[in-house]
């Protein structure tokens, strides 16, 4: 069986907002010992 992966895309017009949300998500994932692909495709 293939291992699933959580993927999170963060989109916002403001670069600083994207960076802030990405940092919050990465901190949350680290605290919960979770892994995910987090990216800002915009």
N, C-alpha and C positions, 0 to 999 in steps of 0.2 A: 504494500500500500504506500502511496506517495505521501510524504510529510507535507502538511499544509503550512502556509506562511501568511501571516497577517501583513497586509500592505496598506499603508496609510499615505494618502496624497493630500498635501496642504496647499490650498489655492487662495490667494488674496492679492488684490491689486498692489498693496503696499509691501515692499520687500521687508521692512522692519517687522511688520505684523507676522509675516510668514516665518521669519527667523524666530520670533518670540514664541509662536505656537509650536514650531518644531522643537525648540528647547524644552518647552513644557511637556510635550508628548514623550520625548526621549527620557526626561527625568522620571516621568510616571512609569514608563516601561521598565526602567532600571530599578526603581523602587519595588515594583511588583515582580521582578525577575522574569520579565517577558521579553520576547524578541519580535521585531517587526521591521519591515522595510519602510522607512520614513523618508519621503522626499518631497521636494517642492517643484513640480513639473512646470510651473508657470514661468 
